Amino acid sequence: MTVLFGMVMIAHIVQAVVYKKKYCWVMIMMVIWETLSFILRALGAHNQQMLGYVIGYTLLMVLAPLCKFSVVLY
């Protein structure tokens, strides 16, 4: 899933540059946060005693959809 989200992130960056859309940064930010969340979850699976990994991936996973929702309200 991390590789898939990374590929989606690259595709959105390319589309944002090529098509010069105004609010593509929101989708890019959301995908970056979710990619980081999956990376932290994978690292936390190997080192289960680190509380920082748990806090990091939980916050990023919960806050990523809020980034997209905030622009819809804007």
C-alpha positions in Angstrom: 0.0 0.0 0.0 2.9 2.4 0.7 4.2 1.9 -2.8 0.7 2.3 -4.3 0.2 5.6 -2.4 3.7 6.7 -3.4 2.8 6.1 -7.1 -0.5 8.0 -6.6 1.4 10.9 -5.0 3.8 11.1 -8.0 0.9 10.9 -10.5 -0.9 13.8 -8.7 2.2 15.9 -8.7 2.7 15.3 -12.4 -0.9 16.1 -13.1 -0.7 19.3 -11.0 2.3 20.5 -12.9 0.9 19.5 -16.4 -2.6 20.8 -16.0 -1.9 23.6 -13.5 -4.9 23.0 -11.4 -5.5 25.4 -8.5 -6.3 23.0 -5.6 -4.2 19.9 -6.5 -2.0 20.7 -3.5 -4.7 19.5 -1.2 -4.8 16.0 -2.8 -1.0 15.9 -2.9 -0.8 16.9 0.8 -3.4 14.2 1.7 -1.5 11.5 -0.2 1.8 12.5 1.3 0.3 12.3 4.8 -1.2 8.9 4.1 2.0 7.6 2.6 3.9 8.7 5.7 1.3 7.0 7.8 1.8 3.7 6.0 5.6 4.0 6.3 5.3 4.7 10.1 2.9 1.7 10.4 5.4 -0.6 8.7 8.2 0.7 10.9 6.0 0.3 14.0 5.3 -3.4 13.0 9.0 -4.1 13.3 9.6 -2.2 16.5 6.4 -2.5 18.5 7.8 -0.8 21.7 8.1 2.6 20.1 5.2 4.8 21.0 6.2 7.5 18.5 5.4 5.3 15.6 1.9 4.6 16.9 1.2 8.3 17.6 2.6 9.3 14.2 0.7 7.0 12.0 -2.5 7.4 14.0 -2.4 11.2 13.7 -1.5 11.2 10.0 -4.1 8.6 9.2 -6.8 10.6 11.0 -5.8 14.0 9.8 -5.4 13.2 6.1 -9.1 13.2 5.3 -9.6 16.5 7.2 -7.2 18.2 4.8 -9.4 17.3 1.9 -12.6 18.1 3.8 -11.4 21.6 4.7 -11.0 22.6 1.1 -14.5 21.4 0.3 -15.8 23.7 2.9 -13.6 26.6 1.7 
